[in-house]
Amino acid sequence: MTQPLVKPIIDNESHSHRSKVSQYPMELILVFIMLRKMVVTEGYADQVVEKFSKEGPIEQQEGFIDLTVMKQKARRGEEAVVVMIRWESEAHWKQWEKSDAHLAGHRANRGKPKPDFLISTEVNTYEVQAVKNRR
């Protein structure tokens, strides 16, 4: 069974998203993470970062916590972009995967060839088991 975690709260003074374990009451939730790693030809990572950084319907989806886009430094002519999406639960993620808004995005690209610069894509999901916060 997954252990409940401390939900990040917004520190209004610094607007940072970190848990204030010692100063505020804890709100417990479960967290489910989807990671999508895309390896692209060097020079194209910024295009992928821009695509996943735009506003979209996912921000309105129930159970959505946040989306983080990360870029790895270029190595051997390749760059990697990792998109991490945090959900309150696996059920919320599955609800998004089946939603009209999500499926419409995939339908719009159906039949189009994948970009030449996209070398590989890997998707994995995780249930968070523990979180440590700065004290």
C-alpha positions, 0 to 999 in steps of 0.5 A, spaced: 500 500 500 502 506 498 504 511 504 500 518 504 505 524 502 505 531 504 502 535 499 506 541 497 503 548 499 504 555 496 509 559 501 505 566 499 511 570 501 516 567 496 511 563 492 515 557 492 512 550 492 515 546 498 512 543 504 512 547 510 512 541 514 514 544 521 510 550 520 503 548 517 498 542 518 499 537 513 494 535 508 495 528 506 495 525 498 497 520 494 501 522 488 502 518 481 507 521 476 508 520 469 515 521 465 515 521 458 523 522 456 524 524 448 531 523 445 532 528 439 537 530 435 542 535 438 539 542 436 531 540 437 530 540 444 528 547 445 522 545 440 520 540 444 520 544 451 516 549 447 511 544 445 510 541 452 511 548 456 504 551 452 498 552 456 493 546 454 487 543 457 491 538 462 491 544 467 484 544 468 483 536 468 481 534 475 487 531 479 492 534 475 498 537 480 503 540 476 507 539 469 515 540 469 519 540 463 527 538 463 532 538 458 538 534 459 545 537 456 547 535 449 551 528 448 554 525 442 549 529 438 543 527 442 539 531 447 533 529 452 527 532 454 523 529 460 516 531 461 514 529 468 506 530 470 504 529 477 497 527 479 493 526 485 492 518 483 493 513 478 485 514 477 486 521 475 491 520 470 487 514 467 481 519 466 486 524 463 488 519 458 481 517 456 478 524 456 476 528 450 481 533 450 487 528 450 484 524 445 483 530 440 490 532 441 492 525 438 487 525 433 489 531 430 496 528 429 494 521 426 497 519 420 502 525 420 509 522 420 513 523 427 518 528 426 525 526 423 529 529 429 525 525 434 530 519 435 526 515 441 520 516 446 519 512 453 513 513 457 513 510 465 509 511 470 511 511 478 507 511 485 511 516 489 513 512 496 517 517 500 518 525 499 524 528 503 523 536 504 528 541 506 527 543 514 
